[in-house]
């Protein structure tokens, strides 16, 4: 009985660590996509506003 609880707790911890790992690395990918689109909007002629200063 005690061994079963220990195994279940161990599996729960492993699954929890895995989910945190996936969550953190998915955030990184979202941030990279956001940064790429943000830079495209800032530097693209397509999104340039009339009277915008050239940088």
C-alpha positions, 0 to 999 in steps of 0.5 A, spaced: 500 500 500 505 504 501 509 502 495 503 504 491 502 511 494 510 512 493 509 510 486 503 514 484 506 520 488 513 519 483 509 519 477 505 525 479 511 529 480 514 527 473 508 528 470 508 535 473 515 537 471 514 535 464 508 539 464 512 545 467 517 544 462 512 544 456 509 550 458 515 554 459 518 552 452 511 553 449 512 560 451 518 561 448 516 559 441 510 564 442 515 570 444 519 569 438 513 569 433 510 575 437 517 578 436 518 576 429 511 579 427 512 585 431 519 587 428 515 586 421 510 591 423 515 596 425 519 596 419 515 594 413 513 599 408 506 595 408 504 598 415 507 605 414 503 610 416 503 617 413 507 622 416 511 617 420 518 619 421 523 614 418 528 611 423 
